[in-house]
């Protein structure tokens, strides 16, 4: 079975529909992430250049900027992996921060237009109970997701998206083999810091990420959040849909980053949280496909 051409075309269309002449380069986008985090730990949204039409969500719930994690955020730790999408004006990041001194996993997406923040989408995982896994000792410093690729290794945006979408296609039917997902021999997967596939994984059969036994997720839906051609990273947001794994009415919500070069997926890293399946794709369903 191959990746659905319909799914691919719809997602590529959604990802490309908002492409525009960029007025904020990589340094500018990364600076917005830094500004956001700095303002959050001092609990002062007024320090940010905000659009009058700003929309802010945490865990799929619309809030006023300054609520949620903002109330008790106390520190930004050293782990931060940015995905900077210059054509779309999107600065996304996965960061370990502290809330009243306790570490939490923050996944965030900022939309920038005219040098102002117009959209803020976040997901916050505070405990193993919330996230199924919570292994923070592996999340100390940025890893390969942040490393720029040599220009000879870089892949066009559309091809990066195409490669990443093999992953939810495999999850949908319960087999990466049947969709022939393009995993490299060194491919690995981290989930909330826990190594769940690839070299060093200790679970039975998990070293082979492509052949690893996985359950089917027929209700999965996917959005492309950001594409960073310089680092070869695609960030997807996936609602895994209702399964028997997380309790009636719940689903696993993942912000999953894919390191892609040479036509292959070399790394998969996710921040995830168990939330009500009815949240769809986090309240930002434009561009989501099943």
CORUR-V445848 format. One record per residue. RES is the residue in one letter. PSI is psi as a letter, one per 40 degrees, with the letter a starting at -180 (NA if undefined). Layout:
# CORUR-V445848
RES/PSI
RES/PSI
This chain:
# CORUR-V445848
X/h
X/i
X/h
X/h
X/d
X/d
X/d
X/d
X/d
X/d
X/d
X/d
X/d
X/d
X/d
X/e
X/d
X/e
X/h
X/i
X/h
X/h
X/e
X/h
X/a
X/d
X/d
X/d
X/d
X/d
X/d
X/d
X/d
X/d
X/d
X/d
X/d
X/d
X/d
X/d
X/e
X/e
X/f
X/g
X/d
X/e
X/e
X/i
X/h
X/i
X/i
X/d
X/e
X/h
X/h
X/h
X/i
X/h
X/f
X/e
X/h
X/h
X/i
X/h
X/h
X/e
X/a
X/b
X/d
X/d
X/d
X/e
X/h
X/e
X/i
X/h
X/a
X/e
X/h
X/h
X/h
X/i
X/h
X/h
X/g
X/d
X/d
X/e
X/f
X/h
X/h
X/i
X/i
X/h
X/i
X/h
X/i
X/i
X/h
X/f
X/e
X/h
X/i
X/i
X/h
X/h
X/h
X/i
X/h
X/h
X/h
X/h
X/h
X/f
X/f
X/i
X/h
X/d
X/h
X/h
X/h
X/i
X/h
X/h
X/h
X/d
X/i
X/d
X/d
X/d
X/e
X/d
X/i
X/g
X/g
X/e
X/e
X/e
X/g
X/d
X/i
X/i
X/a
X/d
X/d
X/e
X/h
X/i
X/i
X/i
X/d
X/e
X/e
X/i
X/h
X/i
X/d
X/d
X/d
X/d
X/d
X/d
X/d
X/d
X/e
X/d
X/d
X/d
X/d
X/d
X/d
X/d
X/e
X/f
X/h
X/d
X/d
X/d
X/e
X/f
X/h
X/g
X/h
X/i
X/d
X/e
X/i
X/i
X/h
X/h
X/h
X/f
X/e
X/h
X/h
X/e
X/i
X/a
X/h
X/e
X/h
X/e
X/i
X/h
X/e
X/e
X/d
X/g
X/d
X/d
X/e
X/h
X/h
X/i
X/i
X/i
X/g
X/d
X/e
X/i
X/i
X/h
X/i
X/h
X/d
X/i
X/h
X/g
X/d
X/d
X/e
X/f
X/h
X/h
X/h
X/i
X/h
X/h
X/h
X/e
X/i
X/h
X/a
X/e
X/d
X/e
X/i
X/h
X/e
X/i
X/i
X/h
X/h
X/h
X/h
X/h
X/h
X/h
X/h
X/h
X/i
X/f
X/e
X/i
X/h
X/d
X/i
X/h
X/h
X/i
X/h
X/i
X/i
X/h
X/i
X/h
X/d
X/e
X/e
X/b
X/f
X/e
X/e
X/g
X/e
X/h
X/e
X/i
X/i
X/NA
